[in-house]
Amino acid sequence: MERRIRKERVLSKIVRSPLSYLALLILLAIFSYSAINTYNKSKIAKEKTRQVEEELRKLKEQELGLSESINDMNTPFGVEKSLREKFGIIKQGEESIIIIDPPENVSESNIQEEQKAGIFGFLKSMF
């Protein structure tokens, strides 16, 4: 019985010693660091997964558009539409209208002033 009590006291001294507390504290720090590191890697993996899913969605939309374009090109109307849009081809008897943007150096105020000046302003600008 005495032997058992001595063993328990020795064991109690070892468990309650500052060295054992330090060892437990080091183990806690290692496990905490590992858990935080795993959490950060999980966040990065979720973000990459979200980016890949977004890219996949865009590629599927692009594929759908391209397949519709291919289906349109299989019809005579689709071929004609494509030729008109890309090359400006017109049928015989049709007229083509090209709309251009106004030059950048001409402001709206200059155009309004010319319109207000009337015929005298036009003749004055000629000379």
TANOR-V966016 format. One record per residue. N is the residue number from 1. OMEGA is omega in whole degrees, -180 to 180 (NA if undefined). BURIAL is I if it has 16 or more other ideal C-beta (glycine too) atoms within 10 Angstrom, else O. Layout:
n	omega	burial
N	OMEGA	BURIAL
N	OMEGA	BURIAL
//
This chain:
n	omega	burial
1	178	O
2	180	O
3	180	O
4	179	O
5	178	O
6	179	O
7	179	O
8	178	O
9	179	O
10	179	O
11	179	O
12	178	O
13	-179	O
14	-178	O
15	-177	O
16	-179	O
17	178	O
18	179	O
19	178	O
20	175	O
21	178	O
22	179	O
23	178	O
24	179	O
25	178	O
26	177	O
27	178	O
28	179	O
29	-180	O
30	179	O
31	178	O
32	179	O
33	180	O
34	180	O
35	179	O
36	179	O
37	178	O
38	178	O
39	179	O
40	178	O
41	178	O
42	178	O
43	180	O
44	180	O
45	178	O
46	180	O
47	178	O
48	178	O
49	179	O
50	179	O
51	-180	O
52	178	O
53	178	O
54	178	O
55	178	O
56	179	O
57	179	O
58	180	O
59	177	O
60	176	O
61	179	O
62	179	O
63	179	O
64	178	O
65	180	O
66	179	O
67	175	O
68	178	O
69	179	O
70	178	O
71	177	O
72	-178	O
73	179	O
74	179	O
75	178	O
76	179	O
77	180	O
78	178	O
79	180	O
80	179	O
81	180	O
82	179	O
83	180	O
84	-177	O
85	-174	O
86	-172	O
87	179	O
88	-180	O
89	178	O
90	178	O
91	179	O
92	-180	O
93	177	O
94	176	O
95	-179	O
96	177	O
97	179	O
98	180	O
99	-179	O
100	177	O
101	178	O
102	178	O
103	-176	O
104	-175	O
105	178	O
106	-180	O
107	-180	O
108	-179	O
109	177	O
110	-180	O
111	180	O
112	179	O
113	179	O
114	180	O
115	180	O
116	-175	O
117	178	O
118	-174	O
119	180	O
120	177	O
121	178	O
122	179	O
123	179	O
124	-179	O
125	179	O
126	-175	O
127	NA	O
//
